[in-house]
Amino acid sequence: DGLSTASVGSVCELDKNKFLIGMNDGKVNLIENNKISVFPIKTKLPEVRVFNILRDKRKNVWFSTFNGLLKLSADGQETLLTKEQGLPDNSIRIT
């Protein structure tokens, strides 16, 4: 019905009638008012599962992937955290 793939890895509610859907192909879809679109992320994620999506109190959105932990700040800035930044592994399953 418009999702980038049939396999969903995670769901995060942003607001009423607005959800981020982490797909098993590395893409993130946005469902807003029952309409599906691709959620734009500038950081290249591997074409594998987006495990988990979490929105924190400061309205940052965190995406856990096989390629690290991606932080999308409320102002739109993206930061990918990996082993190079001190994580024990790049495969992050839970945020």
Contacts in CASP RR format, 6 or more apart in sequence:
PFRMAT RR
TARGET T0000
AUTHOR 0000-0000-0000
METHOD contacts of the structure
MODEL  1
DGLSTASVGSVCELDKNKFLIGMNDGKVNLIENNKISVFPIKTKLPEVRV
FNILRDKRKNVWFSTFNGLLKLSADGQETLLTKEQGLPDNSIRIT
1 36 0 8 1.000
2 29 0 8 1.000
2 36 0 8 1.000
3 21 0 8 1.000
3 23 0 8 1.000
3 29 0 8 1.000
3 36 0 8 1.000
4 23 0 8 1.000
4 25 0 8 1.000
4 27 0 8 1.000
4 29 0 8 1.000
4 38 0 8 1.000
5 23 0 8 1.000
5 24 0 8 1.000
5 25 0 8 1.000
5 27 0 8 1.000
7 23 0 8 1.000
7 24 0 8 1.000
7 25 0 8 1.000
7 49 0 8 1.000
8 21 0 8 1.000
8 22 0 8 1.000
8 23 0 8 1.000
8 24 0 8 1.000
9 21 0 8 1.000
9 22 0 8 1.000
9 23 0 8 1.000
9 24 0 8 1.000
9 49 0 8 1.000
9 50 0 8 1.000
9 51 0 8 1.000
10 21 0 8 1.000
10 22 0 8 1.000
10 50 0 8 1.000
10 51 0 8 1.000
10 52 0 8 1.000
10 53 0 8 1.000
11 19 0 8 1.000
11 20 0 8 1.000
11 21 0 8 1.000
11 22 0 8 1.000
11 53 0 8 1.000
12 19 0 8 1.000
12 20 0 8 1.000
12 53 0 8 1.000
12 54 0 8 1.000
12 55 0 8 1.000
12 61 0 8 1.000
13 19 0 8 1.000
13 55 0 8 1.000
14 20 0 8 1.000
14 55 0 8 1.000
14 61 0 8 1.000
17 32 0 8 1.000
17 33 0 8 1.000
17 34 0 8 1.000
18 30 0 8 1.000
18 31 0 8 1.000
18 32 0 8 1.000
18 33 0 8 1.000
19 30 0 8 1.000
19 31 0 8 1.000
19 32 0 8 1.000
20 28 0 8 1.000
20 29 0 8 1.000
20 30 0 8 1.000
20 39 0 8 1.000
20 53 0 8 1.000
20 61 0 8 1.000
21 28 0 8 1.000
21 29 0 8 1.000
21 30 0 8 1.000
21 31 0 8 1.000
22 28 0 8 1.000
22 29 0 8 1.000
22 49 0 8 1.000
22 50 0 8 1.000
22 53 0 8 1.000
22 63 0 8 1.000
23 29 0 8 1.000
23 49 0 8 1.000
23 50 0 8 1.000
24 48 0 8 1.000
24 49 0 8 1.000
24 50 0 8 1.000
25 47 0 8 1.000
25 48 0 8 1.000
26 45 0 8 1.000
26 46 0 8 1.000
26 47 0 8 1.000
26 48 0 8 1.000
26 49 0 8 1.000
26 50 0 8 1.000
26 65 0 8 1.000
27 38 0 8 1.000
27 39 0 8 1.000
27 45 0 8 1.000
27 50 0 8 1.000
28 38 0 8 1.000
28 39 0 8 1.000
28 41 0 8 1.000
28 50 0 8 1.000
28 53 0 8 1.000
28 63 0 8 1.000
29 36 0 8 1.000
29 37 0 8 1.000
29 38 0 8 1.000
29 39 0 8 1.000
30 36 0 8 1.000
30 37 0 8 1.000
30 38 0 8 1.000
30 39 0 8 1.000
41 63 0 8 1.000
41 70 0 8 1.000
41 72 0 8 1.000
41 78 0 8 1.000
42 78 0 8 1.000
43 70 0 8 1.000
43 78 0 8 1.000
43 80 0 8 1.000
45 63 0 8 1.000
45 65 0 8 1.000
45 67 0 8 1.000
45 70 0 8 1.000
46 65 0 8 1.000
46 66 0 8 1.000
46 67 0 8 1.000
48 65 0 8 1.000
48 66 0 8 1.000
49 65 0 8 1.000
49 66 0 8 1.000
50 63 0 8 1.000
50 64 0 8 1.000
50 65 0 8 1.000
51 64 0 8 1.000
51 65 0 8 1.000
51 66 0 8 1.000
51 92 0 8 1.000
51 93 0 8 1.000
51 94 0 8 1.000
52 62 0 8 1.000
52 63 0 8 1.000
52 64 0 8 1.000
52 93 0 8 1.000
52 94 0 8 1.000
52 95 0 8 1.000
53 61 0 8 1.000
53 62 0 8 1.000
53 63 0 8 1.000
53 64 0 8 1.000
53 95 0 8 1.000
54 61 0 8 1.000
54 62 0 8 1.000
54 95 0 8 1.000
55 61 0 8 1.000
55 62 0 8 1.000
56 62 0 8 1.000
58 74 0 8 1.000
59 74 0 8 1.000
60 71 0 8 1.000
60 72 0 8 1.000
60 73 0 8 1.000
60 74 0 8 1.000
61 71 0 8 1.000
61 72 0 8 1.000
62 69 0 8 1.000
62 70 0 8 1.000
62 71 0 8 1.000
62 72 0 8 1.000
62 95 0 8 1.000
63 69 0 8 1.000
63 70 0 8 1.000
63 72 0 8 1.000
63 95 0 8 1.000
64 92 0 8 1.000
64 93 0 8 1.000
64 94 0 8 1.000
64 95 0 8 1.000
65 92 0 8 1.000
66 90 0 8 1.000
66 91 0 8 1.000
67 80 0 8 1.000
67 82 0 8 1.000
67 90 0 8 1.000
68 80 0 8 1.000
68 81 0 8 1.000
68 82 0 8 1.000
68 87 0 8 1.000
68 90 0 8 1.000
68 91 0 8 1.000
68 92 0 8 1.000
69 80 0 8 1.000
69 81 0 8 1.000
69 82 0 8 1.000
69 87 0 8 1.000
69 92 0 8 1.000
69 95 0 8 1.000
70 78 0 8 1.000
70 79 0 8 1.000
70 80 0 8 1.000
70 81 0 8 1.000
71 78 0 8 1.000
71 79 0 8 1.000
71 80 0 8 1.000
71 81 0 8 1.000
72 78 0 8 1.000
73 79 0 8 1.000
81 87 0 8 1.000
82 90 0 8 1.000
83 89 0 8 1.000
83 90 0 8 1.000
END
